[in-house]
Amino acid sequence: MRKILFSTDQICDVPEGYTQKHNVMVLPLAYTINDIEYDDIKTKQLPTLTLFDLMRKGGVPKTSQTNPEVAKSFFVKKINEGYDIFHLSTSSGISGTHGSVLLAVEEIEAEKEKLITKENQDYKIIELDSFTGAGGEGMLLDMLIKFSKEGDKTIEELEVEAKRLIPMCCHFFTLDDLGYLARGGRISKKKAVVGSLLQVKPMLHMNMEGKLIQIGQTMGRKKSIKTLVDYIEKKIIKGINKIIYISQGDCLNDVEFLKEEIIKRLGITEFMVSLCSTIVGAHTGPGAIGVFFLGKDRLAD
């Protein structure tokens, strides 16, 4: 049986060193800030905290989706090393990366006689729209890796398990500063100024179609963090969530407060905490914090 390689993209938030430890292939996305493009191939990307420093000084990053040719090159190399590939793409509701990867897979299949060595012609690639992102994508990846280690799972069994989990992958998060949304053109500058003066913190989630939806707002940072725990209490499937996944944008003190609230109210004491990727951070800005867990559904009610 051929070896299975897990693959994802750079929007997937996992702790530092996780992808190396589990031999996960990560497709890069590119971003531009201060007129310099960072694509992780020609120009090495900045650490997230460095990007945040530039954003705090007024820099406005712009991101782009995975290049199909880059995905194609990554996949062909690994197929010819003897791997089948199980790829999780960030939700098509927030990124065009899923479409780019599908195009790469189609081109490999059309040109496989030329691209793939004779002994690897029976390769398999499964490419899934995960309908997740950031820490939710990281959670799904982590759960599938753990599932794969329960025995010799086929790539088809991984696909079935992923499709079972995806509708239950809940994402709830809040932003600390509306100014970054305004700079990126996602809300008006007037709304950002008023919101910042009133300490308004938007509450968002990812719906069943994998799109980001604002579902409310709170006044003040601590209230917004407590509201995240309210959402967990309302949606969580008790008994199956041993870990709460957290993605954060350079706000570790807030993460500690969040963890204390979760332990106090839910009794869950294990966490996987990730610093958000540069691609996620480029959109949310410093101070974003999200929680991810398995819930009964992804409805906003």
C-alpha positions as CSV (number, residue, x, y, z in Angstrom):
1,M,0.0,0.0,0.0
2,R,1.3,3.5,-0.9
3,K,2.2,5.9,1.8
4,I,-0.4,8.7,2.5
5,L,0.8,12.3,2.8
6,F,-1.4,14.9,4.5
7,S,-1.4,18.2,2.7
8,T,-3.0,21.6,3.4
9,D,-2.5,25.3,2.7
10,Q,-1.0,28.2,4.6
11,I,-4.4,29.4,6.0
12,C,-4.4,26.3,8.3
13,D,-3.3,27.3,11.8
14,V,-1.3,24.8,13.8
15,P,1.4,25.2,16.4
16,E,5.0,25.9,15.4
17,G,6.7,22.6,14.4
18,Y,3.5,20.7,13.9
19,T,3.7,20.2,10.2
20,Q,7.3,19.1,10.4
21,K,6.5,16.6,13.2
22,H,3.7,15.0,11.2
23,N,5.2,15.4,7.8
24,V,2.4,17.6,6.4
25,M,2.9,19.4,3.1
26,V,1.8,23.0,3.2
27,L,1.0,24.9,0.0
28,P,2.1,28.6,0.3
29,L,0.0,31.6,-0.5
30,A,1.5,35.0,-1.2
31,Y,1.0,38.4,0.3
32,T,2.2,41.9,-0.4
33,I,3.0,44.6,2.1
34,N,4.9,47.9,1.6
35,D,5.2,47.0,-2.1
36,I,7.1,43.8,-1.4
37,E,5.6,40.4,-2.3
38,Y,6.3,37.5,-0.1
39,D,5.5,34.1,-1.6
40,D,7.6,31.7,0.5
41,I,9.4,30.5,-2.7
42,K,11.3,33.4,-4.3
43,T,10.9,35.7,-1.2
44,K,10.8,34.1,2.2
45,Q,7.7,35.2,4.2
46,L,8.0,37.3,7.3
47,P,7.1,35.8,10.7
48,T,3.6,36.6,11.8
49,L,4.8,38.9,14.6
50,T,7.0,40.9,12.2
51,L,4.0,41.3,9.8
52,F,1.9,42.5,12.8
53,D,4.6,45.1,13.6
54,L,4.4,46.4,10.0
55,M,0.5,46.5,10.2
56,R,0.7,48.4,13.5
57,K,2.8,51.0,11.7
58,G,0.2,51.4,9.0
59,G,1.1,48.7,6.5
60,V,-1.8,47.1,4.7
61,P,-1.1,43.5,3.5
62,K,-2.9,42.1,0.4
63,T,-3.1,38.3,0.0
64,S,-3.5,36.0,-3.0
65,Q,-4.6,32.4,-3.4
66,T,-2.3,29.5,-4.0
67,N,-0.8,29.4,-7.5
68,P,-1.9,26.3,-9.4
69,E,1.5,25.8,-10.9
70,V,3.0,25.8,-7.4
71,A,0.5,23.3,-6.2
72,K,1.1,21.1,-9.2
73,S,4.9,21.2,-8.7
74,F,4.5,20.3,-5.0
75,F,2.1,17.4,-5.7
76,V,4.2,15.9,-8.6
77,K,7.3,15.8,-6.5
78,K,5.6,14.0,-3.7
79,I,3.7,11.6,-6.0
80,N,7.0,10.6,-7.6
81,E,8.4,10.0,-4.1
82,G,5.8,7.3,-3.7
83,Y,3.0,9.2,-1.8
84,D,-0.7,9.3,-2.3
85,I,-1.9,12.8,-1.3
86,F,-4.8,13.7,1.0
87,H,-5.3,17.5,0.7
88,L,-7.5,19.8,2.8
89,S,-8.1,23.2,1.2
90,T,-9.3,26.2,3.0
91,S,-13.0,26.9,2.6
92,S,-14.0,28.0,-0.9
93,G,-16.3,30.5,1.0
94,I,-13.2,32.6,2.0
95,S,-10.5,31.7,-0.5
96,G,-10.0,30.7,-4.1
97,T,-7.3,28.3,-3.1
98,H,-9.6,25.3,-3.4
99,G,-10.2,26.1,-7.1
100,S,-6.5,26.5,-7.7
101,V,-5.7,23.2,-6.2
102,L,-8.5,21.4,-8.2
103,L,-7.0,22.9,-11.4
104,A,-3.5,21.6,-10.4
105,V,-5.0,18.1,-9.8
106,E,-6.8,18.1,-13.2
107,E,-3.6,19.2,-15.0
108,I,-1.6,16.4,-13.3
109,E,-4.1,13.8,-14.4
110,A,-4.1,15.2,-17.9
111,E,-0.3,15.1,-18.1
112,K,0.4,12.1,-15.9
113,E,2.2,10.1,-18.6
114,K,4.7,13.0,-18.8
115,L,4.8,14.1,-15.2
116,I,4.6,10.9,-13.2
117,T,7.2,8.2,-13.2
118,K,6.1,4.7,-14.5
119,E,6.2,3.1,-11.0
120,N,3.9,5.8,-9.6
121,Q,1.2,5.9,-12.2
122,D,-1.4,4.4,-9.8
123,Y,-1.2,7.4,-7.5
124,K,-4.3,8.8,-5.8
125,I,-5.0,12.4,-4.8
126,I,-8.0,13.4,-2.7
127,E,-8.6,17.1,-2.6
128,L,-11.4,18.3,-0.2
129,D,-13.0,21.7,0.3
130,S,-12.7,21.6,4.0
131,F,-15.3,24.4,4.6
132,T,-13.0,25.4,7.4
133,G,-10.2,27.9,7.9
134,A,-7.5,29.0,10.4
135,G,-7.7,27.0,13.7
136,G,-10.8,25.1,12.4
137,E,-8.7,23.8,9.5
138,G,-5.9,23.0,11.9
139,M,-8.4,21.1,14.2
140,L,-9.7,19.1,11.3
141,L,-6.2,18.2,10.1
142,D,-5.2,17.2,13.7
143,M,-8.3,15.0,14.1
144,L,-7.7,13.2,10.8
145,I,-4.0,12.6,11.6
146,K,-5.0,11.1,14.9
147,F,-7.7,9.0,13.1
148,S,-5.1,7.7,10.6
149,K,-3.0,6.5,13.5
150,E,-5.8,4.3,14.9
151,G,-4.9,1.7,12.3
152,D,-3.9,1.3,8.6
153,K,-6.5,3.7,7.2
154,T,-7.0,3.9,3.5
155,I,-7.2,7.3,1.8
156,E,-10.9,6.6,1.1
157,E,-11.5,6.1,4.8
158,L,-9.9,9.4,5.5
159,E,-12.2,11.1,3.1
160,V,-15.3,9.5,4.7
161,E,-14.1,10.6,8.2
162,A,-13.4,14.2,7.0
163,K,-16.8,14.5,5.5
164,R,-18.4,13.3,8.7
165,L,-16.4,15.8,10.8
166,I,-16.7,18.9,8.6
167,P,-20.3,19.8,9.4
168,M,-19.5,19.7,13.1
169,C,-16.4,21.9,12.9
170,C,-17.4,25.1,14.8
171,H,-15.5,28.3,14.4
172,F,-16.2,31.3,16.7
173,F,-13.9,34.3,17.0
174,T,-13.6,37.9,17.8
175,L,-11.4,40.8,16.7
176,D,-9.8,43.4,19.0
177,D,-9.4,46.3,16.6
178,L,-11.8,47.2,13.8
179,G,-9.2,49.5,12.3
180,Y,-7.5,46.6,10.5
181,L,-10.8,45.7,8.8
182,A,-11.2,49.3,7.7
183,R,-7.6,49.5,6.3
184,G,-8.3,46.4,4.2
185,G,-11.6,47.9,2.9
186,R,-13.8,45.4,4.7
187,I,-15.7,48.0,6.7
188,S,-16.0,51.8,6.5
189,K,-13.5,54.0,8.3
190,K,-16.3,55.8,10.1
191,K,-17.7,52.5,11.5
192,A,-14.2,51.5,12.6
193,V,-13.6,54.8,14.4
194,V,-17.0,54.7,16.2
195,G,-16.5,51.1,17.0
196,S,-13.1,51.6,18.4
197,L,-14.2,54.5,20.6
198,L,-17.0,52.4,22.0
199,Q,-14.8,49.4,22.4
200,V,-17.1,47.4,20.1
201,K,-15.8,43.9,19.5
202,P,-17.4,42.0,16.6
203,M,-18.3,38.3,17.1
204,L,-18.1,36.1,14.0
205,H,-18.4,32.5,13.0
206,M,-18.1,30.3,9.9
207,N,-21.4,29.0,8.6
208,M,-22.3,25.7,6.9
209,E,-21.2,27.1,3.5
210,G,-17.8,28.0,4.9
211,K,-18.4,31.7,4.8
212,L,-17.6,34.2,7.6
213,I,-20.6,35.8,9.1
214,Q,-20.9,38.4,11.9
215,I,-23.3,37.1,14.4
216,G,-23.1,39.8,17.1
217,Q,-21.0,42.3,18.9
218,T,-20.0,43.0,22.5
219,M,-18.6,45.9,24.4
220,G,-15.1,45.4,25.7
221,R,-12.5,42.7,25.3
222,K,-13.2,40.5,28.4
223,K,-16.9,40.4,27.5
224,S,-16.1,39.3,24.0
225,I,-13.9,36.5,25.3
226,K,-16.6,35.4,27.7
227,T,-19.0,35.4,24.8
228,L,-16.8,33.0,22.9
229,V,-17.2,30.6,25.8
230,D,-21.0,31.2,25.7
231,Y,-21.0,29.9,22.2
232,I,-18.9,26.9,23.1
233,E,-21.4,26.0,25.9
234,K,-24.3,26.3,23.6
235,K,-22.9,24.3,20.7
236,I,-20.4,21.8,22.0
237,I,-21.0,18.0,21.8
238,K,-20.2,16.9,25.3
239,G,-18.0,14.0,25.8
240,I,-16.2,13.9,22.5
241,N,-14.3,17.2,22.8
242,K,-11.1,16.4,24.7
243,I,-9.2,19.4,23.3
244,I,-10.3,23.0,22.6
245,Y,-8.4,24.5,19.6
246,I,-7.4,28.2,19.9
247,S,-5.9,30.5,17.3
248,Q,-4.5,33.8,18.4
249,G,-3.0,37.0,17.0
250,D,-0.3,38.0,19.5
251,C,-2.6,38.1,22.5
252,L,-1.4,35.4,24.8
253,N,-2.7,37.1,28.0
254,D,-6.2,37.0,26.5
255,V,-5.7,33.3,25.6
256,E,-4.9,32.6,29.3
257,F,-8.1,34.3,30.3
258,L,-10.0,32.4,27.7
259,K,-8.5,29.1,28.9
260,E,-9.4,29.9,32.5
261,E,-13.1,30.5,31.5
262,I,-13.2,27.3,29.5
263,I,-11.8,25.2,32.4
264,K,-14.1,26.9,34.9
265,R,-17.3,26.5,32.8
266,L,-16.7,23.4,30.8
267,G,-14.1,21.4,32.7
268,I,-11.9,20.9,29.6
269,T,-8.3,21.4,30.4
270,E,-6.4,20.5,27.2
271,F,-5.8,23.0,24.5
272,M,-3.9,23.3,21.2
273,V,-2.9,27.0,20.8
274,S,-1.6,28.3,17.5
275,L,-0.3,31.7,16.5
276,C,-2.3,32.6,13.4
277,S,-0.5,32.3,10.1
278,T,0.6,35.4,8.2
279,I,-2.2,34.9,5.7
280,V,-4.9,34.8,8.4
281,G,-3.2,37.6,10.4
282,A,-3.2,39.8,7.3
283,H,-7.0,39.8,7.3
284,T,-7.7,39.8,11.0
285,G,-4.9,41.9,12.4
286,P,-3.2,41.6,15.8
287,G,-5.6,40.7,18.7
288,A,-7.9,38.3,16.9
289,I,-8.7,35.2,18.9
290,G,-10.8,32.2,17.9
291,V,-12.0,28.9,19.4
292,F,-12.7,25.7,17.5
293,F,-14.4,22.5,18.5
294,L,-16.9,19.9,17.4
295,G,-20.5,21.0,17.8
296,K,-23.9,19.7,17.0
297,D,-24.1,22.0,13.9
298,R,-22.8,25.3,12.6
299,L,-26.0,27.2,12.7
300,A,-25.8,30.7,14.3
301,D,-28.7,30.2,16.7
